[in-house]
Amino acid sequence: MPLKQWEVGRELRRRIKKTFDAQRIEIPFPHVSVYFGEASAPFAVRQAGGPGVESVLA
């Protein structure tokens, strides 16, 4: 059946998400922040749920 793959794909992702949520598994998404000029001073970053270690991004 044409286009059935979309329904199957959605159901697969729904089941994966449901299982991950039940197991409290989080997958971070990759991202990049770009700052220009002096108005973008470094700032402290903490990892959610991790140890209280801080790092400074420049």
N, CA, C and O atoms as a printed pandas DataFrame, in Angstrom:
     atom_number atom_name residue_name chain_id  residue_number  x_coord  y_coord  z_coord
0              1         N          MET        A               1    0.840   -1.180    0.000
1              2        CA          MET        A               1    0.000    0.000    0.000
2              3         C          MET        A               1    0.885    1.244    0.000
3              4         O          MET        A               1    1.737    1.405    0.873
4              5         N          PRO        A               2    0.685    2.101   -0.959
5              6        CA          PRO        A               2    1.473    3.341   -0.995
6              7         C          PRO        A               2    1.188    4.208    0.235
7              8         O          PRO        A               2    0.073    4.236    0.756
8              9         N          LEU        A               3    2.200    4.890    0.666
9             10        CA          LEU        A               3    2.153    5.833    1.793
10            11         C          LEU        A               3    1.919    5.163    3.149
11            12         O          LEU        A               3    1.809    5.862    4.156
12            13         N          LYS        A               4    1.842    3.863    3.206
13            14        CA          LYS        A               4    1.689    3.150    4.481
14            15         C          LYS        A               4    2.950    3.321    5.341
15            16         O          LYS        A               4    2.885    3.251    6.569
16            17         N          GLN        A               5    4.106    3.548    4.677
17            18        CA          GLN        A               5    5.356    3.678    5.417
18            19         C          GLN        A               5    5.321    4.868    6.382
19            20         O          GLN        A               5    6.001    4.840    7.407
20            21         N          TRP        A               6    4.543    5.909    6.075
21            22        CA          TRP        A               6    4.473    7.069    6.966
22            23         C          TRP        A               6    3.756    6.703    8.260
23            24         O          TRP        A               6    4.184    7.098    9.345
24            25         N          GLU        A               7    2.689    5.965    8.147
25            26        CA          GLU        A               7    1.953    5.522    9.331
26            27         C          GLU        A               7    2.799    4.583   10.183
27            28         O          GLU        A               7    2.804    4.682   11.410
28            29         N          VAL        A               8    3.503    3.684    9.538
29            30        CA          VAL        A               8    4.369    2.739   10.247
30            31         C          VAL        A               8    5.505    3.489   10.946
31            32         O          VAL        A               8    5.830    3.196   12.096
32            33         N          GLY        A               9    6.101    4.448   10.255
33            34        CA          GLY        A               9    7.190    5.235   10.841
34            35         C          GLY        A               9    6.738    6.028   12.054
35            36         O          GLY        A               9    7.440    6.083   13.064
36            37         N          ARG        A              10    5.552    6.648   11.953
37            38        CA          ARG        A              10    5.021    7.407   13.093
38            39         C          ARG        A              10    4.771    6.494   14.294
39            40         O          ARG        A              10    5.083    6.851   15.430
40            41         N          GLU        A              11    4.216    5.332   14.037
41            42        CA          GLU        A              11    3.940    4.386   15.125
42            43         C          GLU        A              11    5.236    3.896   15.771
43            44         O          GLU        A              11    5.311    3.757   16.992
44            45         N          LEU        A              12    6.244    3.639   14.959
45            46        CA          LEU        A              12    7.545    3.210   15.489
46            47         C          LEU        A              12    8.135    4.289   16.395
47            48         O          LEU        A              12    8.578    3.997   17.506
48            49         N          ARG        A              13    8.141    5.536   15.919
49            50        CA          ARG        A              13    8.688    6.630   16.735
50            51         C          ARG        A              13    7.867    6.853   17.997
51            52         O          ARG        A              13    8.430    7.169   19.045
52            53         N          ARG        A              14    6.540    6.693   17.921
53            54        CA          ARG        A              14    5.684    6.834   19.095
54            55         C          ARG        A              14    6.029    5.774   20.140
55            56         O          ARG        A              14    6.112    6.071   21.331
56            57         N          ARG        A              15    6.227    4.543   19.686
57            58        CA          ARG        A              15    6.565    3.458   20.618
58            59         C          ARG        A              15    7.944    3.656   21.233
59            60         O          ARG        A              15    8.139    3.403   22.422
60            61         N          ILE        A              16    8.896    4.106   20.433
61            62        CA          ILE        A              16   10.245    4.377   20.958
62            63         C          ILE        A              16   10.174    5.471   22.003
63            64         O          ILE        A              16   10.755    5.339   23.080
64            65         N          LYS        A              17    9.464    6.559   21.699
65            66        CA          LYS        A              17    9.334    7.676   22.648
66            67         C          LYS        A              17    8.670    7.212   23.940
67            68         O          LYS        A              17    9.128    7.553   25.030
68            69         N          LYS        A              18    7.599    6.438   23.824
69            70        CA          LYS        A              18    6.881    5.945   25.002
70            71         C          LYS        A              18    7.796    5.081   25.876
71            72         O          LYS        A              18    7.791    5.211   27.100
72            73         N          THR        A              19    8.575    4.208   25.250
73            74        CA          THR        A              19    9.497    3.349   25.985
74            75         C          THR        A              19   10.606    4.161   26.644
75            76         O          THR        A              19   10.942    3.925   27.804
76            77         N          PHE        A              20   11.175    5.112   25.912
77            78        CA          PHE        A              20   12.229    5.955   26.481
78            79         C          PHE        A              20   11.689    6.767   27.655
79            80         O          PHE        A              20   12.357    6.882   28.682
80            81         N          ASP        A              21   10.492    7.329   27.518
81            82        CA          ASP        A              21    9.899    8.093   28.618
82            83         C          ASP        A              21    9.699    7.207   29.843
83            84         O          ASP        A              21    9.963    7.634   30.967
84            85         N          ALA        A              22    9.236    5.978   29.635
85            86        CA          ALA        A              22    9.019    5.058   30.757
86            87         C          ALA        A              22   10.327    4.707   31.456
87            88         O          ALA        A              22   10.355    4.515   32.671
88            89         N          GLN        A              23   11.407    4.624   30.688
89            90        CA          GLN        A              23   12.719    4.295   31.253
90            91         C          GLN        A              23   13.508    5.545   31.664
91            92         O          GLN        A              23   14.648    5.441   32.115
92            93         N          ARG        A              24   12.900    6.715   31.507
93            94        CA          ARG        A              24   13.520    8.009   31.826
94            95         C          ARG        A              24   14.818    8.226   31.046
95            96         O          ARG        A              24   15.816    8.691   31.596
96            97         N          ILE        A              25   14.787    7.885   29.766
97            98        CA          ILE        A              25   15.936    8.074   28.878
98            99         C          ILE        A              25   15.716    9.356   28.086
99           100         O          ILE        A              25   14.683    9.524   27.438
100          101         N          GLU        A              26   16.691   10.258   28.139
101          102        CA          GLU        A              26   16.621   11.505   27.387
102          103         C          GLU        A              26   17.750   11.533   26.370
103          104         O          GLU        A              26   18.880   11.153   26.675
104          105         N          ILE        A              27   17.446   11.979   25.177
105          106        CA          ILE        A              27   18.459   12.124   24.143
106          107         C          ILE        A              27   18.559   13.606   23.800
107          108         O          ILE        A              27   17.620   14.178   23.248
108          109         N          PRO        A              28   19.687   14.230   24.122
109          110        CA          PRO        A              28   19.827   15.654   23.809
110          111         C          PRO        A              28   19.969   15.861   22.306
111          112         O          PRO        A              28   20.477   14.999   21.590
112          113         N          PHE        A              29   19.520   16.996   21.855
113          114        CA          PHE        A              29   19.668   17.317   20.445
114          115         C          PHE        A              29   20.925   18.163   20.258
115          116         O          PHE        A              29   21.233   19.001   21.105
116          117         N          PRO        A              30   21.649   17.958   19.166
117          118        CA          PRO        A              30   22.848   18.763   18.929
118          119         C          PRO        A              30   22.460   20.198   18.582
119          120         O          PRO        A              30   21.499   20.430   17.848
120          121         N          HIS        A              31   23.206   21.143   19.107
121          122        CA          HIS        A              31   22.944   22.535   18.792
122          123         C          HIS        A              31   24.225   23.340   18.916
123          124         O          HIS        A              31   25.170   22.935   19.593
124          125         N          VAL        A              32   24.239   24.462   18.264
125          126        CA          VAL        A              32   25.396   25.350   18.278
126          127         C          VAL        A              32   24.893   26.767   18.515
127          128         O          VAL        A              32   23.931   27.202   17.882
128          129         N          SER        A              33   25.537   27.480   19.418
129          130        CA          SER        A              33   25.211   28.882   19.661
130          131         C          SER        A              33   26.400   29.718   19.215
131          132         O          SER        A              33   27.533   29.466   19.625
132          133         N          VAL        A              34   26.144   30.702   18.386
133          134        CA          VAL        A              34   27.206   31.568   17.871
134          135         C          VAL        A              34   26.931   32.975   18.370
135          136         O          VAL        A              34   25.832   33.500   18.191
136          137         N          TYR        A              35   27.924   33.582   18.993
137          138        CA          TYR        A              35   27.804   34.934   19.521
138          139         C          TYR        A              35   28.897   35.802   18.925
139          140         O          TYR        A              35   30.033   35.355   18.762
140          141         N          PHE        A              36   28.556   37.039   18.601
141          142        CA          PHE        A              36   29.515   37.970   18.024
142          143         C          PHE        A              36   29.625   39.212   18.893
143          144         O          PHE        A              36   28.646   39.639   19.506
144          145         N          GLY        A              37   30.814   39.787   18.946
145          146        CA          GLY        A              37   31.016   41.051   19.628
146          147         C          GLY        A              37   31.193   40.919   21.122
147          148         O          GLY        A              37   31.148   39.818   21.670
148          149         N          GLU        A              38   31.395   42.050   21.782
149          150        CA          GLU        A              38   31.635   42.073   23.218
150          151         C          GLU        A              38   30.358   41.886   24.023
151          152         O          GLU        A              38   30.428   41.549   25.205
152          153         N          ALA        A              39   29.216   42.090   23.430
153          154        CA          ALA        A              39   27.947   41.939   24.146
154          155         C          ALA        A              39   27.684   40.477   24.503
155          156         O          ALA        A              39   26.792   40.179   25.297
156          157         N          SER        A              40   28.451   39.580   23.922
157          158        CA          SER        A              40   28.240   38.156   24.178
158          159         C          SER        A              40   29.349   37.600   25.069
159          160         O          SER        A              40   30.201   36.835   24.618
160          161         N          ALA        A              41   29.323   37.993   26.322
161          162        CA          ALA        A              41   30.331   37.530   27.274
162          163         C          ALA        A              41   30.102   36.053   27.587
163          164         O          ALA        A              41   28.983   35.559   27.446
164          165         N          PRO        A              42   31.156   35.338   28.011
165          166        CA          PRO        A              42   30.996   33.924   28.387
166          167         C          PRO        A              42   30.020   33.780   29.547
167          168         O          PRO        A              42   29.854   34.701   30.347
168          169         N          PHE        A              43   29.383   32.633   29.633
169          170        CA          PHE        A              43   28.434   32.396   30.701
170          171         C          PHE        A              43   28.595   30.975   31.235
171          172         O          PHE        A              43   29.063   30.082   30.529
172          173         N          ALA        A              44   28.197   30.781   32.497
173          174        CA          ALA        A              44   28.315   29.465   33.136
174          175         C          ALA        A              44   27.200   28.553   32.649
175          176         O          ALA        A              44   26.071   28.992   32.429
176          177         N          VAL        A              45   27.532   27.279   32.484
177          178        CA          VAL        A              45   26.560   26.291   32.013
178          179         C          VAL        A              45   26.576   25.108   32.969
179          180         O          VAL        A              45   27.646   24.627   33.341
180          181         N          ARG        A              46   25.408   24.637   33.366
181          182        CA          ARG        A              46   25.293   23.456   34.225
182          183         C          ARG        A              46   24.549   22.373   33.464
183          184         O          ARG        A              46   23.600   22.649   32.730
184          185         N          GLN        A              47   24.987   21.159   33.646
185          186        CA          GLN        A              47   24.320   20.017   33.024
186          187         C          GLN        A              47   23.126   19.621   33.895
187          188         O          GLN        A              47   23.278   19.418   35.099
188          189         N          ALA        A              48   21.966   19.512   33.302
189          190        CA          ALA        A              48   20.762   19.153   34.048
190          191         C          ALA        A              48   20.889   17.732   34.603
191          192         O          ALA        A              48   21.203   16.796   33.868
192          193         N          GLY        A              49   20.646   17.587   35.877
193          194        CA          GLY        A              49   20.672   16.280   36.501
194          195         C          GLY        A              49   22.058   15.717   36.735
195          196         O          GLY        A              49   22.196   14.642   37.320
196          197         N          GLY        A              50   23.077   16.414   36.295
197          198        CA          GLY        A              50   24.439   15.928   36.458
198          199         C          GLY        A              50   25.096   16.525   37.671
199          200         O          GLY        A              50   24.448   17.210   38.462
200          201         N          PRO        A              51   26.374   16.275   37.826
201          202        CA          PRO        A              51   27.096   16.850   38.960
202          203         C          PRO        A              51   27.142   18.369   38.856
203          204         O          PRO        A              51   26.919   18.927   37.782
204          205         N          GLY        A              52   27.426   19.034   39.957
205          206        CA          GLY        A              52   27.417   20.488   40.000
206          207         C          GLY        A              52   28.619   21.135   39.359
207          208         O          GLY        A              52   29.033   22.211   39.789
208          209         N          VAL        A              53   29.185   20.526   38.362
209          210        CA          VAL        A              53   30.366   21.063   37.688
210          211         C          VAL        A              53   29.931   22.133   36.706
211          212         O          VAL        A              53   29.004   21.931   35.922
212          213         N          GLU        A              54   30.601   23.264   36.754
213          214        CA          GLU        A              54   30.294   24.359   35.822
214          215         C          GLU        A              54   31.403   24.480   34.790
215          216         O          GLU        A              54   32.572   24.239   35.091
216          217         N          SER        A              55   31.040   24.847   33.601
217          218        CA          SER        A              55   32.034   25.159   32.592
218          219         C          SER        A              55   31.670   26.504   31.980
219          220         O          SER        A              55   30.505   26.901   31.991
220          221         N          VAL        A              56   32.646   27.189   31.457
221          222        CA          VAL        A              56   32.424   28.492   30.856
222          223         C          VAL        A              56   32.599   28.369   29.360
223          224         O          VAL        A              56   33.620   27.882   28.874
224          225         N          LEU        A              57   31.594   28.813   28.639
225          226        CA          LEU        A              57   31.658   28.814   27.179
226          227         C          LEU        A              57   32.084   30.184   26.706
227          228         O          LEU        A              57   31.641   31.201   27.240
228          229         N          ALA        A              58   32.944   30.212   25.705
229          230        CA          ALA        A              58   33.376   31.490   25.144
230          231         C          ALA        A              58   32.891   31.611   23.725
231          232         O          ALA        A              58   33.150   32.620   23.069
